[in-house]
């Protein structure tokens, strides 16, 4: 997996590309609490800290 870009907040489509999953999968991860999201100006954003925590949770499962 490539390195996470250095920015504070991400859009769902950016994370879908980063994790190589669909935007719907990112939405499911938010719905299930794997990622914490917030709305700003009607747009959903996910902060960097939440993404880093998610990476720790899902990477071991991808390796198996």
C-alpha positions as CSV (number, residue, x, y, z in Angstrom):
1,X,0.0,0.0,0.0
2,X,1.3,3.4,-0.8
3,X,1.8,6.1,1.8
4,X,-1.1,8.2,3.0
5,X,-1.0,11.7,1.6
6,X,-0.2,14.4,4.1
7,X,-3.5,16.2,4.6
8,X,-5.8,16.7,7.6
9,X,-9.1,15.5,6.0
10,X,-10.0,13.2,3.1
11,X,-13.1,12.8,0.9
12,X,-14.6,9.3,0.5
13,X,-13.5,9.0,-3.1
14,X,-9.8,9.8,-2.1
15,X,-9.9,7.0,0.5
16,X,-11.5,4.6,-1.9
17,X,-8.6,5.0,-4.3
18,X,-6.1,4.8,-1.5
19,X,-7.5,1.6,0.0
20,X,-8.4,0.2,-3.5
21,X,-12.1,-0.3,-2.6
22,X,-15.3,1.3,-3.7
23,X,-16.8,4.5,-2.3
24,X,-19.7,2.4,-1.0
25,X,-17.2,0.3,1.0
26,X,-15.8,3.5,2.6
27,X,-19.4,4.5,3.4
28,X,-19.9,1.0,5.0
29,X,-16.8,1.5,7.1
30,X,-18.1,4.8,8.3
31,X,-21.5,3.2,9.1
32,X,-19.9,0.4,11.0
33,X,-17.6,2.7,13.0
34,X,-14.3,1.7,11.3
35,X,-13.9,5.3,10.1
36,X,-15.1,8.4,11.8
37,X,-16.6,11.0,9.4
38,X,-18.0,14.5,9.8
39,X,-19.9,16.8,7.4
40,X,-18.7,20.2,6.4
41,X,-20.7,22.3,4.0
42,X,-22.7,19.2,3.1
43,X,-19.6,17.2,2.2
44,X,-18.5,14.1,4.1
45,X,-14.9,14.2,5.4
46,X,-12.8,11.7,7.3
47,X,-9.9,13.0,9.3
48,X,-6.3,11.6,9.1
49,X,-6.3,10.2,12.6
50,X,-9.3,8.1,11.9
51,X,-7.7,6.8,8.6
52,X,-4.5,5.8,10.5
53,X,-6.5,3.9,13.1
54,X,-8.4,2.1,10.3
55,X,-5.2,1.1,8.6
56,X,-4.0,-0.6,11.8
57,X,-7.3,-2.5,12.0
58,X,-7.6,-3.7,8.4
59,X,-4.0,-4.3,7.3
60,X,-3.5,-7.5,9.2
61,X,-6.7,-8.9,7.7
62,X,-5.6,-8.1,4.2
63,X,-2.3,-10.0,4.7
64,X,-4.0,-13.2,5.9
